[in-house]
Amino acid sequence: MKRNILAAALALACATAIQPAVAQDTGTLKKIAETKTLTIGYRESSVPFSYLDNNQKPIGYSMDLCWKVVDAVKAKMKMPDLKVELQPVTSANRIPLLQNGTIDMECGSTTNSVKRQEQVAFGNTTFVTNVKVVVKKSSGIKSLADLDGQPIATTSGTTSVQLIKQHEKGANINFKEIYGKDHAESFLLVANDRAKAFVMDDILIAGLVANSPNPGEFMFLPEVLRTEPYGIMLRKDDAPFKAVVDTTLNGLMKSGEVNKLYTKWFQSTIPPKNVNLNFPMSPELKAAIANPNDKGVE
């Protein structure tokens, strides 16, 4: 009997000892080991998170964070020559391309929501934004109520415009949605007077306005539709890779490096037009940095 108990204990100990190794050999890390490649999904016009510079190279706050993750993967996998491929994605295709393995992580401006967590996972929060509405000052629109009967721009694959109906001042208004393929095109619909308003995260709108020919033409409506956290998007149920991402981000937050990156992209001149967004860090983001978490918005 003692011999059987000893054998069972040894078997359990062996299983426990090899469990981490098995876990590391699944999901994204296994894919990286087999292909010797990690693919980053990036956005082309999500200023200042992930967008193209004058050389058509993706740059931005989220890209800088993701390159830190790449360095961590190289070290963990002992693959200094790991190949990194860059794949443009849109709001409409970012989740399918992550799920089917085309990209391994999405480095853009994607809101971490409870609904999206049914399909994908997120690293710990890297930014917190408010969803707002931008209009031209000359439009005469001063609040959500003034949008009744007006065409409103929204980006395909996003849900921001639906938040108007959830706001008390927008519950009874009717409007026509006009879709842009990305945020730049959606904003252009307002700039060219094809739409009266564009509903999106305030920081993304601020980037588009700052880089427009006439920034002074535009203004935000006063209402905040929702506060949302951003995170690096990952495949669902891939704990080993998520652990690498979160450990990397938490280290940057603890060391203060993330604050330096924030200053670089939100409070300094940035390419391609050397504009400064002058966007101070919000109390909500400071709290997320002090206490890292991947909680999604309802």
C-alpha positions as CSV (number, residue, x, y, z in Angstrom):
1,M,0.0,0.0,0.0
2,K,2.8,2.4,0.9
3,R,4.6,1.6,-2.3
4,N,1.4,2.5,-4.3
5,I,1.0,5.7,-2.3
6,L,4.6,6.7,-3.0
7,A,4.2,5.9,-6.7
8,A,1.1,8.1,-6.9
9,A,2.8,10.9,-5.1
10,L,5.8,10.7,-7.4
11,A,3.5,10.7,-10.4
12,L,1.7,13.8,-9.1
13,A,4.9,15.6,-8.4
14,C,6.2,14.8,-11.9
15,A,2.9,16.0,-13.5
16,T,3.1,19.2,-11.4
17,A,6.7,19.8,-12.4
18,I,6.1,19.5,-16.1
19,Q,2.8,21.4,-16.2
20,P,4.4,24.8,-16.7
21,A,6.5,23.5,-19.6
22,V,3.4,22.0,-21.2
23,A,1.5,25.3,-20.7
24,Q,4.3,27.2,-22.4
25,D,4.1,24.9,-25.4
26,T,0.5,25.9,-26.4
27,G,-1.2,28.8,-28.0
28,T,0.7,31.8,-29.3
29,L,4.1,30.9,-27.8
30,K,4.0,27.5,-29.5
31,K,3.0,29.2,-32.8
32,I,5.9,31.6,-32.4
33,A,8.4,28.8,-31.6
34,E,7.2,26.9,-34.7
35,T,7.1,29.8,-37.2
36,K,9.9,31.9,-35.6
37,T,7.6,34.8,-36.3
38,L,5.4,37.1,-34.3
39,T,2.8,39.2,-36.2
40,I,1.6,42.5,-34.9
41,G,-1.7,43.9,-36.1
42,Y,-1.5,47.7,-36.3
43,R,-3.9,50.6,-37.2
44,E,-3.1,53.1,-40.0
45,S,-4.8,56.2,-38.6
46,S,-5.3,55.7,-34.8
47,V,-3.2,58.7,-33.7
48,P,-1.3,58.6,-31.4
49,F,-1.6,54.9,-30.7
50,S,-0.9,53.2,-33.9
51,Y,-0.6,55.1,-37.3
52,L,1.6,55.6,-40.3
53,D,4.4,58.1,-40.4
54,N,5.7,59.8,-43.6
55,N,7.6,56.6,-44.5
56,Q,4.5,54.5,-44.1
57,K,5.9,52.9,-41.0
58,P,3.5,52.2,-38.1
59,I,4.4,54.2,-35.0
60,G,2.7,55.3,-31.8
61,Y,2.1,54.7,-28.1
62,S,0.6,51.3,-28.5
63,M,3.3,50.3,-31.0
64,D,6.0,51.3,-28.5
65,L,4.3,49.1,-25.8
66,C,4.1,46.2,-28.2
67,W,7.7,46.4,-29.2
68,K,8.5,46.1,-25.5
69,V,6.4,42.9,-25.5
70,V,8.4,41.7,-28.5
71,D,11.6,42.2,-26.6
72,A,10.2,40.1,-23.7
73,V,9.1,37.3,-26.0
74,K,12.6,37.2,-27.6
75,A,14.1,36.9,-24.2
76,K,11.7,34.3,-22.9
77,M,11.9,32.2,-26.0
78,K,15.7,32.7,-26.3
79,M,15.0,33.8,-29.9
80,P,17.0,37.1,-30.5
81,D,16.5,36.8,-34.2
82,L,12.7,36.4,-33.9
83,K,11.1,37.8,-37.1
84,V,8.4,40.4,-36.5
85,E,5.8,40.9,-39.3
86,L,3.5,44.0,-39.4
87,Q,-0.1,43.5,-40.6
88,P,-2.5,46.4,-41.0
89,V,-6.0,45.9,-39.5
90,T,-9.2,47.8,-39.3
91,S,-12.0,48.1,-36.8
92,A,-14.0,45.6,-38.9
93,N,-11.4,42.8,-39.3
94,R,-9.1,43.1,-36.3
95,I,-11.0,40.4,-34.2
96,P,-11.3,37.8,-37.1
97,L,-7.6,38.3,-38.0
98,L,-6.6,37.7,-34.4
99,Q,-8.9,34.6,-34.1
100,N,-7.7,33.0,-37.3
101,G,-4.0,33.4,-36.4
102,T,-3.2,36.1,-39.0
103,I,-2.0,38.3,-36.2
104,D,-0.8,37.4,-32.7
105,M,-1.7,40.7,-31.0
106,E,-3.4,43.9,-32.0
107,C,-1.6,47.1,-31.1
108,G,-4.0,49.9,-31.7
109,S,-6.8,51.6,-29.8
110,T,-9.3,48.8,-29.1
111,T,-11.7,49.1,-26.2
112,N,-11.7,46.3,-23.7
113,S,-15.3,45.5,-23.2
114,V,-17.1,42.6,-21.5
115,K,-18.8,41.8,-24.8
116,R,-15.6,41.6,-26.7
117,Q,-14.1,39.4,-24.0
118,E,-16.5,36.7,-25.2
119,Q,-14.3,36.5,-28.4
120,V,-10.9,37.7,-27.4
121,A,-8.7,38.6,-24.4
122,F,-6.9,41.8,-23.5
123,G,-3.7,42.8,-21.7
124,N,-3.9,45.1,-18.8
125,T,-5.3,48.6,-19.5
126,T,-2.9,50.9,-21.2
127,F,-5.2,53.9,-21.7
128,V,-8.6,55.2,-20.6
129,T,-10.7,57.3,-23.0
130,N,-14.1,59.1,-23.1
131,V,-16.4,58.5,-26.0
132,K,-17.6,61.9,-27.3
133,V,-19.0,63.7,-30.4
134,V,-17.1,66.1,-32.6
135,V,-18.8,68.6,-34.9
136,K,-17.9,71.7,-36.9
137,K,-18.3,74.9,-34.9
138,S,-20.2,76.4,-37.9
139,S,-22.8,73.6,-37.8
140,G,-24.8,75.2,-35.1
141,I,-24.9,71.9,-33.2
142,K,-24.4,72.4,-29.4
143,S,-25.6,69.2,-27.8
144,L,-26.8,65.7,-28.6
145,A,-30.4,66.9,-29.0
146,D,-29.3,69.0,-32.0
147,L,-28.3,65.8,-33.9
148,D,-31.9,64.8,-34.5
149,G,-32.4,64.1,-38.2
150,Q,-28.7,64.6,-39.0
151,P,-26.2,62.2,-40.7
152,I,-23.6,61.0,-38.2
153,A,-20.3,59.4,-39.1
154,T,-19.1,56.2,-37.5
155,T,-16.3,53.8,-38.3
156,S,-17.2,50.3,-39.6
157,G,-16.7,47.7,-36.8
158,T,-17.2,50.1,-33.9
159,T,-20.2,50.6,-31.6
160,S,-19.7,54.2,-30.5
161,V,-22.6,55.7,-32.3
162,Q,-25.0,53.3,-30.5
163,L,-24.0,55.0,-27.2
164,I,-25.9,58.1,-28.3
165,K,-29.2,56.3,-27.8
166,Q,-28.1,55.1,-24.4
167,H,-27.5,58.7,-23.2
168,E,-30.5,60.5,-21.7
169,K,-30.2,63.4,-24.0
170,G,-30.0,61.2,-27.1
171,A,-32.7,58.6,-26.3
172,N,-35.3,60.1,-28.5
173,I,-33.3,61.4,-31.4
174,N,-33.2,59.8,-34.9
175,F,-30.1,60.0,-37.2
176,K,-28.6,58.4,-40.2
177,E,-25.3,56.5,-39.9
178,I,-22.7,57.0,-42.5
179,Y,-19.8,54.6,-42.4
180,G,-16.1,55.3,-42.9
181,K,-13.6,52.4,-43.3
182,D,-11.3,53.9,-40.7
183,H,-11.3,56.8,-38.3
184,A,-9.5,59.1,-40.8
185,E,-12.3,58.5,-43.4
186,S,-15.0,59.0,-40.8
187,F,-13.5,62.3,-39.6
188,L,-13.2,63.4,-43.3
189,L,-17.0,62.9,-43.7
190,V,-17.5,65.7,-41.1
191,A,-14.7,67.8,-42.5
192,N,-16.3,67.6,-46.0
193,D,-19.8,68.3,-44.6
194,R,-21.1,64.8,-45.6
195,A,-21.9,64.2,-42.0
196,K,-22.7,66.6,-39.2
197,A,-20.9,64.7,-36.4
198,F,-18.4,61.9,-35.7
199,V,-18.7,59.7,-32.6
200,M,-15.5,58.2,-31.3
201,D,-13.0,58.1,-28.5
202,D,-12.0,61.7,-27.6
203,I,-8.2,61.1,-27.9
204,L,-8.6,59.6,-31.4
205,I,-10.7,62.6,-32.4
206,A,-8.1,64.9,-30.8
207,G,-5.4,63.4,-32.9
208,L,-7.4,63.8,-36.1
209,V,-8.3,67.3,-35.4
210,A,-4.7,68.3,-34.5
211,N,-3.5,66.9,-37.8
212,S,-6.3,68.5,-39.9
213,P,-5.7,71.6,-42.1
214,N,-8.0,73.7,-39.9
215,P,-8.1,72.4,-36.3
216,G,-10.0,75.5,-35.1
217,E,-13.0,74.5,-37.1
218,F,-14.0,71.7,-34.8
219,M,-15.3,71.3,-31.2
220,F,-16.5,68.5,-28.9
221,L,-20.1,68.4,-27.7
222,P,-20.2,68.5,-23.9
223,E,-21.8,65.1,-23.3
224,V,-19.6,62.1,-22.4
225,L,-21.2,58.9,-23.7
226,R,-19.0,56.4,-22.0
227,T,-15.6,55.9,-20.3
228,E,-13.6,53.0,-21.8
229,P,-10.3,51.2,-21.2
230,Y,-7.9,50.3,-24.0
231,G,-5.8,47.2,-24.1
232,I,-3.5,45.1,-26.3
233,M,-5.9,42.6,-27.8
234,L,-4.9,38.9,-27.6
235,R,-6.4,35.5,-28.4
236,K,-8.8,34.2,-25.9
237,D,-7.8,31.4,-23.5
238,D,-4.0,31.8,-24.0
239,A,-2.8,32.3,-20.5
240,P,0.9,31.8,-21.1
241,F,1.1,34.6,-23.8
242,K,-1.1,36.9,-21.8
243,A,1.2,36.4,-18.8
244,V,4.1,37.7,-20.9
245,V,2.2,40.7,-22.1
246,D,0.9,41.6,-18.6
247,T,4.3,41.1,-16.9
248,T,5.9,43.3,-19.5
249,L,3.3,46.1,-19.1
250,N,3.3,45.8,-15.3
251,G,7.0,46.3,-15.3
252,L,6.8,49.4,-17.5
253,M,4.1,50.8,-15.1
254,K,6.1,50.0,-12.0
255,S,9.3,51.5,-13.3
256,G,7.7,54.7,-14.6
257,E,8.6,53.9,-18.2
258,V,5.0,54.0,-19.3
259,N,4.7,57.6,-18.0
260,K,7.7,58.6,-20.2
261,L,6.0,56.9,-23.2
262,Y,2.8,58.8,-22.4
263,T,4.6,62.1,-22.4
264,K,6.3,61.2,-25.7
265,W,3.1,60.6,-27.5
266,F,0.5,62.8,-25.7
267,Q,2.3,65.8,-24.5
268,S,5.1,66.3,-27.0
269,T,5.3,67.1,-30.7
270,I,4.7,63.9,-32.8
271,P,5.1,63.0,-36.5
272,P,4.1,63.5,-39.2
273,K,3.2,67.2,-38.6
274,N,5.0,67.8,-35.4
275,V,1.8,68.7,-33.5
276,N,1.4,68.4,-29.7
277,L,-1.9,66.9,-28.6
278,N,-1.5,68.4,-25.1
279,F,-3.5,65.6,-23.6
280,P,-2.7,65.3,-19.9
281,M,-3.0,61.8,-18.3
282,S,-6.4,61.3,-16.8
283,P,-7.1,60.3,-13.2
284,E,-8.6,57.1,-14.5
285,L,-5.4,56.1,-16.4
286,K,-3.3,57.0,-13.4
287,A,-5.4,54.7,-11.3
288,A,-5.1,51.9,-13.9
289,I,-1.3,52.3,-13.9
290,A,-1.1,52.2,-10.1
291,N,-3.3,49.1,-10.0
292,P,-2.9,47.2,-13.3
293,N,-6.0,45.3,-14.4
294,D,-7.8,43.9,-17.5
295,K,-11.3,44.8,-16.4
296,G,-13.6,45.4,-19.4
297,V,-16.3,48.0,-19.6
298,E,-19.9,46.7,-19.5
